[in-house]
Amino acid sequence: GKGYMGSTQAHLEFLPESTTDFIFAVLAEEFGFLGVFLLLLLYTLIIARGLYIASQAQDNFSRLVAASLTMTLFVYIFVNIGMVSGLLPVVGLPLPLLSYGGSSLVTLMISFGILMSIHTHKKLLKV
């Protein structure tokens, strides 16, 4: 990367929608490999925790809801990064927890709240 605030693609407006759809490209340009690696590590930990919550759920319905919410997050991340890197066509999908978007953030927080509720009501081991 070119360092913090040293990017040319976003500041010279070569990237359309640099705060929403193409925020991953801005992050990669400003923070380089380390920034991308840390972001992908964070996403991997969140998805792994969501799948762990799904595996510890109380019943099948909770398990399926937790797994589907986690996989929805994964699909959003996969499509956005694929779109920015040129592997997938450009669609208006924001990057979770990073892009500027009101409705996307609200739905993401609702799904995190549901995951937290499923985790709170997980099955307890009986000794």
BAKOLTOR-811067 format. One record per residue: x, y, z of N, C-alpha, C, O, CB in turn; residue number from 1. Coordinates in pm, whole numbers, plus 32768, in hexadecimal, padded with zeros to 4 digits. Last residue first. Glycine has a CB too. Example, Ala and Ser with C-alpha at 12.3 -4.5 7.8 and 13.67 -1.06 7.14 Angstrom:
((8505 7F1F 82C4) (8557 7F96 82CA) (850A 8003 8313) (853D 8072 8324) (8580 7FC4 823C) 2)
((8527 7DC7 830C) (84CE 7E3E 830C) (8528 7EB6 830C) (8590 7EB4 834E) (846B 7E41 8389) 1)
***
This chain:
((769E 733A 8D3A) (7704 72E7 8D77) (76C3 7279 8DC8) (7709 7228 8E05) (7761 733A 8DCF) 127)
((7645 73BD 8C07) (7614 7388 8C86) (767A 7326 8CBD) (76A6 72CA 8C77) (7589 7344 8C75) 126)
((7688 74E9 8B65) (76B3 7460 8B7D) (7683 7431 8C06) (7696 7475 8C6B) (774D 7454 8B72) 125)
((7586 75A3 8ACB) (75E8 7596 8B37) (760A 7503 8B49) (75B4 74AB 8B3E) (75B2 75D2 8BBA) 124)
((754E 7640 8997) (753A 75CC 89ED) (75AA 75C4 8A53) (761F 75DC 8A34) (7532 754A 899A) 123)
((7517 77A6 8994) (7553 7729 8964) (753A 76B9 89C7) (7517 76CF 8A3B) (75E9 773B 894D) 122)
((74B5 78A8 89AC) (745B 7839 89C9) (7492 77B3 8999) (7446 7759 8978) (73D4 7851 8989) 121)
((7586 7948 8957) (7559 7952 89E2) (7504 78DA 8A09) (750A 78AC 8A7B) (750A 79D3 89F7) 120)
((7592 790A 8847) (7602 78E6 889E) (75DA 78E9 8932) (7608 7897 8981) (7679 7944 8886) 119)
((74A5 797D 87F3) (74B6 78EC 87E6) (7528 78BD 883F) (751E 7853 887C) (74D2 78C5 8752) 118)
((74E6 7A88 8829) (7477 7A49 886F) (7480 79B1 8867) (7466 796C 88C9) (73F1 7A79 8835) 117)
((75B6 7AAF 8774) (75D1 7ABB 8803) (7562 7A7B 8855) (757D 7A3E 88BD) (75E1 7B4E 882A) 116)
((7528 7A91 8683) (7593 7A33 86A5) (75B4 7A38 873A) (75CD 79D0 8778) (7611 7A51 8652) 115)
((7484 7B73 8699) (7447 7AED 8697) (74AF 7A84 86B9) (7492 7A27 8705) (7408 7ACF 860D) 114)
((754A 7C39 868B) (74F6 7C2D 8702) (74B2 7BA5 870A) (74A8 7B6B 8776) (748E 7C9A 8703) 113)
((75A9 7C11 8589) (7603 7BF9 85FA) (75B4 7BEB 867C) (75D7 7B99 86D1) (7668 7C6B 8606) 112)
((74C0 7C5D 84FF) (74ED 7BD2 84F6) (7552 7BB1 8564) (7551 7B42 8598) (752B 7BB6 846D) 111)
((74BC 7D6C 8546) (744C 7D16 856B) (7477 7C84 8566) (7455 7C37 85C0) (73D3 7D2D 850D) 110)
((75AA 7DBF 84CE) (759F 7DC4 8560) (7529 7D71 8592) (7532 7D35 85FD) (758F 7E55 858E) 109)
((7561 7D9B 83C0) (75D3 7D52 83F9) (75CC 7D50 8491) (75E6 7CE8 84CF) (7657 7D91 83CB) 108)
((7490 7E4F 83A3) (7475 7DC0 8395) (74E7 7D6C 83CD) (74CE 7D00 8404) (745D 7D9D 8303) 107)
((7523 7F3F 83D0) (74B2 7F1B 8426) (7495 7E86 841C) (7483 7E44 8483) (7435 7F6C 8401) 106)
((75DB 7F3E 82FC) (760B 7F39 8387) (759C 7F0F 83E7) (75B5 7EC4 8445) (7643 7FC1 83B0) 105)
((752D 7F52 8223) (7586 7EDF 822F) (75B7 7ECF 82BF) (75BC 7E60 82F4) (75FD 7EEC 81D0) 104)
((74B9 804A 824E) (7465 7FD3 8256) (74BA 7F54 8263) (7492 7EF6 82A6) (740B 7FC9 81DC) 103)
((75A5 80FA 8239) (754D 80F3 82AD) (74FF 8071 82B8) (7503 8031 8320) (74EE 8164 82AA) 102)
((76F2 80EC 81EE) (766E 80C7 81BD) (7612 80B0 8233) (762E 805B 8288) (7675 804A 8164) 101)
((7839 80DB 81AD) (77D5 813B 81D8) (7750 8113 819A) (773F 8118 8120) (77FD 81CD 81B0) 100)
((78E9 7FB0 820D) (78AF 800C 81AC) (784A 8069 81ED) (780E 804B 8254) (786D 7FBF 813B) 99)
((791D 7F11 82F1) (7980 7F6F 82C0) (7944 7FD8 8263) (7969 804E 826A) (79EE 7F26 8279) 98)
((786A 7E49 8331) (78B2 7E89 839E) (7915 7EF4 8371) (795B 7F2D 83C5) (78FB 7E21 83ED) 97)
((786D 7DB8 81EA) (7838 7DBE 8273) (789C 7DF9 82D6) (7914 7DDF 82CE) (780F 7D34 82A1) 96)
((786E 7E73 80C9) (78C1 7E1A 811A) (7895 7E26 81AB) (7896 7E94 81E3) (7958 7E3D 810A) 95)
((7742 7E7F 7FFC) (77A9 7EBA 8052) (77F6 7E50 809F) (77C6 7DE0 80B4) (776A 7F1C 80B4) 94)
((76F4 7E53 7EB0) (76F6 7E0D 7F30) (7764 7E46 7F88) (77D9 7E3F 7F63) (770A 7D75 7F1B) 93)
((7697 7E7E 7D9A) (7697 7EE2 7E06) (7692 7EA3 7E8F) (7635 7EBD 7EDB) (7624 7F3F 7DF6) 92)
((7785 7DDC 7CC5) (76FE 7DEA 7CFB) (7706 7E4A 7D71) (7773 7E63 7DA5) (76C1 7D5E 7D26) 91)
((784F 7D82 7BC1) (7837 7DEB 7C23) (77A3 7DF0 7C46) (774E 7E05 7BEF) (7867 7E75 7BEF) 90)
((78A4 7C22 7BA6) (786F 7CA1 7B72) (784F 7D03 7BE2) (7837 7CDB 7C54) (77F2 7C88 7B1E) 89)
((79DF 7BA2 7C23) (794E 7B9E 7C19) (791C 7C22 7BE0) (7961 7C88 7BE9) (790C 7B80 7CA3) 88)
((7AEB 7BE3 7C1B) (7AC4 7B59 7BFF) (7A2E 7B4A 7BE9) (7A03 7AEF 7BA4) (7AF0 7B00 7C71) 87)
((7B3F 7CDD 7C6C) (7B23 7CC8 7BDF) (7AFC 7C3B 7BBA) (7AED 7C1D 7B44) (7B98 7CED 7B90) 86)
((7B5B 7D28 7D71) (7BD1 7CEF 7D2F) (7BBA 7CCE 7C9C) (7C18 7CA7 7C56) (7BFD 7C72 7D78) 85)
((7A59 7D7C 7DAC) (7AC6 7DDE 7DAD) (7B41 7DA8 7D63) (7B86 7DF4 7D1F) (7AEC 7E03 7E3D) 84)
((79CF 7C87 7D9B) (79AA 7CF7 7D45) (7A1D 7D5C 7D3B) (7A3D 7D8B 7CCE) (792B 7D3C 7D7A) 83)
((7A45 7BF1 7E65) (7A4D 7BC3 7DDB) (7A2E 7C31 7D77) (7A69 7C37 7D0C) (79F0 7B4F 7DC5) 82)
((79F6 7C8D 7F3E) (7A85 7C81 7F1F) (7A9A 7C4E 7E91) (7AF5 7C7A 7E4C) (7ACA 7C24 7F85) 81)
((78DD 7C6A 7F27) (791A 7CEF 7F23) (79AD 7CE7 7F00) (79DC 7D34 7EAC) (7908 7D35 7FA9) 80)
((78BC 7B53 7F38) (7891 7B9A 7EC0) (78D3 7C23 7EB7) (78FD 7C4C 7E4B) (77F8 7BA9 7EBD) 79)
((7926 7B1F 803A) (795D 7ADE 7FC3) (793A 7B2B 7F45) (7990 7B42 7EEF) (792B 7A4E 7FB9) 78)
((787C 7BB6 80E3) (790D 7BCF 80E0) (794A 7B99 805E) (7998 7BDE 801D) (7951 7B8F 815A) 77)
((7782 7B40 80AA) (7797 7BD0 8098) (782C 7BF0 808B) (7854 7C3D 8033) (7759 7C1E 810E) 76)
((77BA 7A37 80F8) (779C 7A54 806B) (77AE 7AE9 804E) (77E4 7B0D 7FE5) (770C 7A29 8049) 75)
((77E1 7A58 820D) (784E 7A26 81B9) (7836 7A48 8126) (7893 7A71 80E0) (785D 798F 81CA) 74)
((76DF 7AA9 8259) (7751 7B03 826D) (77C6 7ADA 8215) (7807 7B2F 81D8) (777C 7B04 8302) 73)
((765D 79BA 8219) (7638 7A36 81D4) (76A7 7A9D 81E1) (76C9 7AE1 8181) (75B4 7A6E 820D) 72)
((76D1 790E 82D2) (76EF 78FB 8244) (76C6 7974 81F0) (7705 7991 818B) (76AA 787E 8211) 71)
((765D 7976 83BB) (76EE 7976 83AB) (7715 7966 8318) (7771 79A9 82E8) (772D 7907 83FE) 70)
((7550 7944 838A) (757D 79CE 839F) (7614 79D9 838C) (7644 7A3B 8353) (7556 79FF 842A) 69)
((7558 782A 837A) (7532 7879 8304) (755A 790B 8313) (7583 7949 82B0) (749C 786E 82EB) 68)
((75A6 77E1 847E) (75FB 77BE 840C) (75D8 7811 8391) (7632 783B 8348) (75EE 7729 83EB) 67)
((74CD 7845 8511) (7555 7876 852B) (75B1 7858 84B5) (7601 78AD 848D) (758C 7835 85AB) 66)
((73F9 77AF 84A1) (73F8 7842 849B) (7484 7879 84AF) (74AF 78D2 8465) (7398 787C 8506) 65)
((7447 76A8 84DF) (743B 76D1 8453) (743A 7769 8445) (7474 779F 83E6) (73BC 7697 8416) 64)
((7442 76B2 85F7) (74BD 768C 85B1) (74B9 76BC 851F) (751B 76F1 84EC) (74D1 75F4 85B7) 63)
((733A 76EC 862A) (73A1 774C 8651) (7423 7731 8608) (746A 778D 85E1) (73B8 7748 86E9) 62)
((72C9 75FC 85C4) (72A4 767E 858D) (730E 76E7 85AD) (7338 7732 8555) (721C 76AA 85C2) 61)
((7338 7531 8667) (7359 7537 85D8) (7339 75C0 859B) (7384 75F1 8548) (730E 74CB 858D) 60)
((73A9 75BE 87A4) (7355 7569 874F) (7379 757F 86BC) (73CD 75D2 869A) (72BE 7588 8768) 59)
((7487 7647 8818) (742F 75F2 8868) (73DE 7591 8813) (73CF 751D 8839) (73D3 7648 88BB) 58)
((75D6 7653 878D) (754C 7682 879D) (74F5 7618 87DF) (7514 75A1 87DD) (7511 76A9 8715) 57)
((76DC 7624 8752) (76B5 7617 87DE) (7624 763F 87F7) (75FA 764B 886A) (770F 766B 8833) 56)
((76F4 765E 8645) (7708 75D4 8670) (76DD 75BC 8700) (76BD 754B 8724) (779A 75AE 8660) 55)
((76CA 7772 8643) (766A 771A 8600) (7679 768A 862E) (7616 7643 863E) (767B 7722 8569) 54)
((77B0 77C5 86C5) (772E 77DE 8705) (76C4 7784 86C6) (766E 7750 870D) (7706 7873 86F8) 53)
((7866 777A 85FD) (786C 773B 8680) (77E9 774D 86CB) (77B8 76F0 870A) (78E1 7775 86D2) 52)
((781A 782A 8534) (7806 779B 851E) (7810 774C 85A1) (77CB 76E8 85B2) (786D 7766 84BA) 51)
((7867 7919 85B3) (77DC 7903 858D) (77BE 7870 8575) (7755 783F 859D) (77B9 7953 8512) 50)
((797A 78F0 85C5) (792B 78FC 8640) (7896 78E6 8623) (7850 78A7 8673) (7940 7985 8681) 49)
((79BC 78F2 84B6) (79D5 7879 8506) (7984 787C 8587) (7950 7815 85B1) (7A6B 786C 8525) 48)
((7977 79FA 8478) (792E 798C 8439) (7942 790B 8486) (78E4 78BE 8497) (795C 797B 83A7) 47)
((7A32 7A84 8517) (79A3 7A9B 852A) (7952 7A28 84EF) (78F2 79FA 852D) (7979 7B20 84E9) 46)
((7B25 7A23 84AD) (7B03 7A0B 8539) (7A6E 7A1E 8554) (7A32 79D2 859F) (7B55 7A67 8594) 45)
((7B12 7A86 83A6) (7B1B 79F6 83BE) (7AF6 79D4 844D) (7AAF 7973 8466) (7BA8 79C3 839F) 44)
((7B15 7B9B 83D6) (7A9F 7B5D 839B) (7A9E 7AC6 83B1) (7A35 7A8C 83CC) (7A97 7B7C 8305) 43)
((7C1D 7BAE 843C) (7BAA 7BD6 848D) (7B2A 7B97 8458) (7ADA 7B63 84A6) (7B9D 7C6E 8490) 42)
((7CAC 7B5D 8359) (7CB6 7B11 83D5) (7C40 7B30 8431) (7C07 7AD6 846E) (7D3B 7B2E 841C) 41)
((7C6B 7C2C 82AA) (7C3F 7BA4 828A) (7C48 7B49 8304) (7BF5 7AF0 8314) (7C91 7B6A 8218) 40)
((7CED 7CFD 8335) (7C5D 7D01 831E) (7C26 7C76 82FF) (7BBE 7C4F 8333) (7C3B 7D62 82AC) 39)
((7DF9 7CA7 832D) (7DB5 7CB9 83AE) (7D1E 7CBD 839E) (7CD5 7C87 83F1) (7DE6 7D38 83F2) 38)
((7E25 7CA8 8215) (7E32 7C2D 8263) (7DE9 7C38 82E8) (7DA3 7BDB 8310) (7EC5 7C0D 827B) 37)
((7E03 7DB6 81D9) (7DAA 7D53 819D) (7DAD 7CD2 81ED) (7D45 7C95 8206) (7DCF 7D39 810B) 36)
((7EDA 7E20 826E) (7E51 7E4A 8289) (7DEC 7DE7 8253) (7D8A 7DC8 8296) (7E38 7ED2 824E) 35)
((7FB5 7D9E 81F3) (7F9A 7D8C 8281) (7F0B 7DB3 82A4) (7EC9 7D6D 82F1) (7FFD 7DDF 82D4) 34)
((7FAF 7DF9 80E9) (7F97 7D6C 8107) (7F73 7D57 8199) (7F1C 7D06 81B8) (8011 7D1A 80E4) 33)
((7F2A 7F49 8108) (7F78 7EDF 80CB) (7F50 7E53 80F7) (7EE0 7E3B 8123) (8006 7EF3 80E8) 32)
((7EAB 802F 8153) (7EEC 7FE0 81BC) (7F35 7F66 8188) (7F79 7F22 81D5) (7E86 7FB5 8220) 31)
((7E51 80AC 8067) (7E89 80FD 80D3) (7ED6 80AB 8139) (7F39 80DB 8171) (7E1C 8149 8118) 30)
((7DF9 7FE0 7FBD) (7E59 8043 7F8B) (7E9C 808F 7FFE) (7F13 80AE 7FF6) (7E14 80A6 7F2E) 29)
((7D48 7F51 805C) (7DBE 7F0D 8026) (7E26 7F71 7FF6) (7E9E 7F5A 8003) (7D97 7EB0 7FB4) 28)
((7C87 8016 808D) (7CD2 7FDB 80FC) (7D51 7F99 80CB) (7DBB 7FA7 8109) (7C7B 7F75 8148) 27)
((7C2C 803C 7F87) (7C69 80AC 7FCE) (7CBD 8078 8043) (7D2C 80A7 805A) (7BFE 8110 8001) 26)
((7BBF 7F41 7F57) (7C2E 7F71 7F03) (7C76 7FE4 7F46) (7CF1 7FEE 7F3E) (7BFA 7F9C 7E79) 25)
((7AF3 7F3E 8014) (7B5F 7EDC 8020) (7BD8 7F06 7FCC) (7C4A 7EF2 7FF5) (7B2F 7E51 7FF4) 24)
((7A3E 7FF7 7FBA) (7A8E 801B 8030) (7B03 7FB9 8043) (7B69 7FDE 807C) (7A35 801C 80AE) 23)
((798A 7FF7 7EE7) (7A18 7FDC 7ECC) (7A72 8002 7F41) (7AE5 8029 7F2D) (7A44 8027 7E50) 22)
((7889 8038 7F49) (78A0 7FB8 7F06) (7934 7F95 7EF8) (7957 7F1F 7EFD) (7861 7FBB 7E7E) 21)
((78CE 812C 7FFB) (7869 80C4 800D) (7895 8041 7FCC) (78C2 7FE6 8011) (77E3 80F0 7FD3) 20)
((7992 81E0 7FC0) (796E 81CF 804E) (7909 8161 8064) (78F1 813A 80D7) (7937 8250 8085) 19)
((79AB 81E5 7EAE) (7A1E 81B4 7EFC) (79FD 81A3 7F90) (7A46 815F 7FD7) (7A93 8212 7EED) 18)
((790E 8203 7DBE) (78D8 81CF 7E3D) (7946 8197 7E96) (793D 8125 7EC4) (786F 8163 7E21) 17)
((7A0E 81D1 7CCE) (7985 81FB 7CED) (7958 81BA 7D6F) (7979 8147 7D8B) (7924 81D5 7C78) 16)
((7B55 823E 7CD1) (7AFD 81D2 7CFE) (7A70 8208 7D14) (7A5D 8264 7D63) (7B33 8190 7D7F) 15)
((7BC7 832C 7C9A) (7BCB 82C8 7C31) (7B70 8253 7C52) (7B42 820D 7BF8) (7C5A 8296 7C1C) 14)
((7BE0 840A 7D4B) (7B5D 83DC 7D1E) (7B63 8384 7CA1) (7B0E 838F 7C49) (7B05 8453 7D02) 13)
((7CC2 8440 7DCC) (7CB3 8480 7D4A) (7C33 8454 7D04) (7C1D 8474 7C8F) (7D2C 8462 7CF2) 12)
((7C9F 839E 7EAB) (7CA2 842F 7EBD) (7C96 847B 7E39) (7C64 84EC 7E38) (7D22 8457 7F03) 11)
((7CA7 8296 7E44) (7C30 82C9 7E89) (7C2E 8360 7E8E) (7BC6 839D 7E78) (7C29 8290 7F16) 10)
((7DA2 8283 7DC0) (7D28 8253 7D81) (7CAB 828F 7DC1) (7C4F 82B8 7D7A) (7D21 81BB 7D89) 9)
((7E6F 82D5 7E64) (7E4A 832B 7DF5) (7DC4 8302 7DB8) (7D7D 8356 7D82) (7EB5 8329 7D8A) 8)
((7EC1 82DF 7FBF) (7E88 829C 7F4B) (7E62 8300 7EDF) (7E39 8370 7EFC) (7E0E 8249 7F73) 7)
((7F1B 8337 80AD) (7F73 834A 803B) (7F3B 830D 7FBC) (7F80 8309 7F56) (7FF9 830E 8059) 6)
((7E97 8303 8198) (7E79 8381 8154) (7ED6 839C 80DE) (7EDE 840D 80AF) (7E82 83F5 81B7) 5)
((7F8A 821A 81EE) (7F0F 825C 8216) (7F06 82E6 81D7) (7F64 8335 81DF) (7F06 8267 82AF) 4)
((8024 8175 80D5) (8023 81B2 8158) (7FA2 81FD 8171) (7F56 821C 8114) (8098 820F 8168) 3)
((8015 80EC 7FEE) (805B 816C 7FEA) (805C 81B2 8070) (8092 8220 807C) (801B 81C6 7F84) 2)
((8051 7F89 8000) (8000 8000 8000) (8056 807D 8000) (80D0 8077 8010) (7FA3 8000 8077) 1)
***
